Amino acid sequence: MKRRSIWMVAATLLSLLMVPFIMIQSAYAVSEAEDIATTIKLRNYDCGGRAVSDISETEDENGNRVIQATCPNGRRYQITVSSDGRMQIQPLN
């Protein structure tokens, strides 16, 4: 019986120690604006900041998602995501 209670205490302490790590993970959630800026940078385009602004999203006649956004340096990009997941980025200015 004593062994069982030691395990219960150990499990409880371990769970309590895990709570801060779980809370820290949720603090690093990425916004849509940051995600778009990162996507642009990963395709070797100059974005000049951590997050974009002026985001507009539409769907074209083929069912593709078309996203337009402005980077902090003033450059504007169009990101087209096809229905099968392919991504294309075009500078607009």
Secondary structure, 3 states (H helix, E strand, C coil): CHHHHHHHHHHHHHHHHHHHHHHHHHHCCCCHHHHHHHHHHHCCCCCCCCCCEEEEEEECCCCCEEEEEECCCCCEEEEEECCCCCEEEEECC
